[in-house]
Amino acid sequence: MPDEAPEDRQVLRSTVLHISPDSLRWAQWVLPDEPFHLGNLPIAWQVSARAGLSSPLAQWSAYFTPEVPGEVLADFLAALDARDQPALSLGGSELVLDAVTAHGWLRDVDQPGAGAVDPTFASHIRLGEVPPLIQDADPRALVAEADEAVLAGWQAWAEPVLGAGYLWAASFGPSVPHDLVAAFADSLSSSAPVLRRVLPESTRDRLLCAPAS
């Protein structure tokens, strides 16, 4: 736990844990030790936050597979770091969809208030039922019966070739503040150029590459 003294923390050697100075938020590299997946891809990073030092457990968690674009994850973490109260939501779900549609993404035809896709139909973001094992402080996320409405969280993924499998996936627990998901979505949908040394095979024909200087 973040409250524990350094000498009391038992962290596996294959796990990397980063804790903010105020101990309200942390990011953990869990790829070697957590055998659970999103879209058949292993979880790499788990990012969590709690409401205060008196709260022993995380208020929310977000999960990212290894190929989530690095700059997008970094922007999400920067937005989280800038928050004084990381568990307090500062806006509604429209913040997320407004962020991506401002960059040309298309709202879902059937559920325009719950999802959007990029113009090439490769990347998606949707508010819906969270996958199994996604941790959240609200117990309804884990104990809902089959006939009960479940709490919704944001899911994002890239599937450049339909049916060929996901390139990456991200899942945000139901209690993740919408404005933080919006920071992720804004970075994800940005058309600003980014540096890549290796291009994924499934996306090479879809990318605009700047000439080498």
C-alpha positions as CSV (number, residue, x, y, z in Angstrom):
1,M,0.0,0.0,0.0
2,P,1.2,3.6,-0.6
3,D,0.9,4.3,3.2
4,E,3.5,1.7,4.1
5,A,6.9,2.6,5.1
6,P,9.6,1.8,2.5
7,E,11.0,-1.0,4.6
8,D,7.6,-2.6,4.9
9,R,6.7,-2.6,1.2
10,Q,7.1,-6.0,-0.4
11,V,7.3,-5.4,-4.2
12,L,8.1,-8.2,-6.6
13,R,11.3,-7.5,-8.5
14,S,9.5,-7.6,-11.8
15,T,7.0,-4.9,-10.7
16,V,7.8,-1.2,-10.9
17,L,5.7,1.0,-8.6
18,H,5.7,4.8,-8.9
19,I,3.9,6.8,-6.1
20,S,3.1,10.5,-6.1
21,P,4.6,12.6,-3.3
22,D,1.1,13.0,-1.7
23,S,0.5,9.2,-1.9
24,L,-2.9,9.8,-3.5
25,R,-2.0,8.3,-6.9
26,W,0.3,5.6,-8.2
27,A,1.2,3.8,-11.4
28,Q,2.3,0.2,-11.4
29,W,3.9,-1.9,-14.1
30,V,2.2,-5.2,-13.7
31,L,2.9,-7.0,-17.0
32,P,5.0,-9.9,-15.5
33,D,2.8,-10.6,-12.5
34,E,-0.9,-10.0,-13.4
35,P,-2.3,-12.7,-15.7
36,F,-5.4,-10.8,-16.9
37,H,-6.1,-9.3,-20.2
38,L,-8.0,-6.7,-22.2
39,G,-9.0,-7.8,-25.7
40,N,-6.7,-10.8,-25.4
41,L,-3.8,-8.5,-24.7
42,P,-2.0,-8.5,-21.3
43,I,-2.3,-5.6,-18.9
44,A,1.0,-3.6,-18.6
45,W,0.2,-0.5,-16.6
46,Q,-2.4,-0.1,-13.8
47,V,-2.9,3.5,-12.7
48,S,-4.9,4.2,-9.5
49,A,-5.9,7.0,-7.2
50,R,-7.7,7.4,-3.9
51,A,-9.7,10.2,-2.3
52,G,-7.5,10.9,0.7
53,L,-4.9,9.5,3.0
54,S,-7.6,8.0,5.2
55,S,-8.8,5.8,2.4
56,P,-6.8,2.6,2.4
57,L,-8.0,1.4,-1.1
58,A,-8.0,3.0,-4.5
59,Q,-11.1,5.0,-5.5
60,W,-10.5,4.0,-9.1
61,S,-8.1,2.3,-11.4
62,A,-7.3,2.4,-15.1
63,Y,-5.6,-0.3,-17.1
64,F,-3.4,-0.1,-20.3
65,T,-1.9,-2.8,-22.5
66,P,1.7,-2.5,-23.7
67,E,1.1,-0.9,-27.1
68,V,-1.0,2.0,-25.9
69,P,0.8,5.0,-27.4
70,G,3.3,6.3,-25.0
71,E,2.5,10.0,-25.4
72,V,-1.2,9.3,-24.8
73,L,-0.5,7.5,-21.5
74,A,2.0,10.3,-20.5
75,D,-0.7,12.9,-21.1
76,F,-3.2,11.0,-19.0
77,L,-0.6,10.8,-16.2
78,A,0.2,14.5,-16.5
79,A,-3.5,15.4,-16.2
80,L,-3.7,13.1,-13.1
81,D,-0.6,14.7,-11.6
82,A,-2.1,18.2,-12.1
83,R,-5.2,17.3,-10.0
84,D,-5.3,18.2,-6.3
85,Q,-8.2,15.8,-5.8
86,P,-7.6,12.9,-8.1
87,A,-10.8,11.1,-7.2
88,L,-13.2,14.1,-7.8
89,S,-14.8,14.3,-11.2
90,L,-14.9,17.7,-12.7
91,G,-17.4,17.1,-15.5
92,G,-19.6,14.6,-17.3
93,S,-19.2,12.1,-20.0
94,E,-19.7,14.6,-22.8
95,L,-16.2,15.9,-22.0
96,V,-14.7,12.7,-23.5
97,L,-16.8,12.7,-26.7
98,D,-16.3,16.5,-27.2
99,A,-12.5,15.9,-27.0
100,V,-12.4,13.3,-29.8
101,T,-15.1,14.9,-32.0
102,A,-13.1,18.2,-31.9
103,H,-10.4,16.2,-33.7
104,G,-12.7,14.8,-36.4
105,W,-13.8,11.6,-34.8
106,L,-17.4,10.4,-35.6
107,R,-20.0,9.7,-33.0
108,D,-21.5,6.2,-32.8
109,V,-24.5,6.1,-35.1
110,D,-26.5,3.9,-32.7
111,Q,-25.3,5.4,-29.4
112,P,-24.1,9.0,-30.1
113,G,-23.9,9.8,-26.5
114,A,-21.7,6.8,-25.6
115,G,-19.1,6.2,-28.2
116,A,-17.0,7.5,-31.1
117,V,-14.6,6.2,-33.7
118,D,-11.8,7.8,-35.7
119,P,-12.4,8.5,-39.4
120,T,-10.5,5.4,-40.5
121,F,-12.6,3.2,-38.1
122,A,-9.4,1.9,-36.5
123,S,-9.6,3.4,-33.0
124,H,-12.7,3.5,-30.8
125,I,-13.8,4.9,-27.4
126,R,-17.0,3.9,-25.7
127,L,-18.8,4.2,-22.4
128,G,-20.2,0.9,-21.4
129,E,-20.0,-2.2,-19.2
130,V,-16.5,-2.7,-17.8
131,P,-14.6,-6.0,-18.5
132,P,-14.1,-8.5,-15.6
133,L,-11.5,-7.8,-12.9
134,I,-11.5,-4.0,-13.4
135,Q,-11.2,-2.7,-9.8
136,D,-13.3,0.2,-8.5
137,A,-14.3,1.5,-5.1
138,D,-18.0,1.3,-5.9
139,P,-18.9,-2.3,-5.0
140,R,-21.7,-2.4,-7.6
141,A,-19.0,-2.7,-10.3
142,L,-18.3,-6.2,-9.0
143,V,-21.5,-7.6,-7.4
144,A,-24.2,-6.7,-9.9
145,E,-26.5,-9.6,-10.6
146,A,-27.2,-10.7,-14.2
147,D,-30.5,-8.8,-14.4
148,E,-29.2,-5.6,-12.8
149,A,-27.8,-2.6,-14.6
150,V,-24.0,-2.5,-14.2
151,L,-21.9,0.6,-13.8
152,A,-20.4,1.9,-17.0
153,G,-16.7,2.8,-17.6
154,W,-14.8,4.1,-20.6
155,Q,-13.1,1.6,-22.9
156,A,-10.7,2.5,-25.7
157,W,-9.1,0.2,-28.2
158,A,-7.4,0.1,-31.7
159,E,-8.3,-2.6,-34.2
160,P,-6.7,-1.4,-37.5
161,V,-7.8,-4.5,-39.4
162,L,-11.3,-5.7,-38.5
163,G,-11.1,-9.2,-37.1
164,A,-7.3,-9.3,-36.9
165,G,-7.2,-8.6,-33.2
166,Y,-6.6,-5.5,-31.1
167,L,-3.4,-3.5,-31.4
168,W,-3.9,-2.1,-27.9
169,A,-6.7,-1.6,-25.3
170,A,-7.4,0.6,-22.3
171,S,-10.1,0.3,-19.6
172,F,-11.1,2.9,-17.1
173,G,-13.1,1.9,-14.0
174,P,-16.5,3.4,-13.5
175,S,-15.2,5.9,-10.9
176,V,-12.4,7.4,-13.1
177,P,-13.2,11.1,-13.5
178,H,-14.5,11.9,-16.9
179,D,-12.2,14.9,-17.3
180,L,-9.2,12.6,-16.9
181,V,-10.5,10.2,-19.5
182,A,-11.1,13.3,-21.7
183,A,-7.3,14.1,-21.3
184,F,-6.5,10.6,-22.6
185,A,-9.1,10.9,-25.4
186,D,-7.8,14.4,-26.5
187,S,-4.3,13.1,-26.7
188,L,-5.4,9.9,-28.5
189,S,-7.3,11.7,-31.2
190,S,-4.8,14.5,-31.7
191,S,-3.3,14.8,-35.2
192,A,-0.1,16.3,-34.0
193,P,3.0,14.3,-35.3
194,V,4.7,11.9,-33.0
195,L,8.0,10.1,-33.1
196,R,8.1,6.4,-34.0
197,R,11.1,4.2,-34.5
198,V,9.1,1.2,-35.3
199,L,5.7,1.2,-37.0
200,P,3.2,-1.6,-36.2
201,E,2.7,-3.8,-39.2
202,S,-1.1,-3.4,-39.1
203,T,-1.0,0.4,-39.3
204,R,1.9,1.1,-41.7
205,D,-0.4,1.7,-44.6
206,R,-2.6,4.1,-42.6
207,L,0.0,6.5,-41.3
208,L,1.3,9.7,-42.7
209,C,5.1,9.7,-42.3
210,A,7.1,12.9,-42.4
211,P,10.3,12.7,-44.5
212,A,13.5,12.2,-42.6
213,S,15.4,15.4,-41.9
